[in-house]
Amino acid sequence: MSVLPILTWPDRQLATPCEPIARVDAAVRKLAEDMLETMYAAPGRGLAGPQVGVLRRIFVMDAGWKEGAPAPLVFVNPVVTALGKSRVRGSEGCLSIPGLMVEVERFERVRVDWTDLDGAARSREFDGFEAICVQHEADHLDGIVTLNRLDQNARAAALAAYEGYAA
């Protein structure tokens, strides 16, 4: 396994929608292992393909490992569907925008359909912090970062804070 370099905003790859993965093979499994190692080393709770320069629809997540035992998940070609209209607003960070936390609104509950590393179809409902993580990582696959979820004033303030951090 290898720790991969994490791209930081405004790298253009972070704004590029990803292509589906045709089939799960040894290369995809190796990528997933490397992404998990990278996520834990960062230390983060999720990491998507474009964040490591891979423009394919894959992300890894472990929303609770910092408070308990690791429970990694790998999502290949995920499709996220909101369950209900209830939304929550909370502070989010991103490994690709280091040092910046922004308030983002997300659906409170979602269902995700995906392919696992054995090539099997999976489906599961997530709520709370896990639902937020899933939506955050799925956004990356569509070329969306947290800054894209902000209104003009909040984005300007966030960019000023980020540019100040990155200087």
Helices and strands as residue ranges (DSSP letters): G 12-15, H 26-41, E 46-48, G 49-52, E 58-61, E 73-82, E 87-92, E 102-107, E 109-115, E 121-127, H 128-141, G 146-149, H 152-166
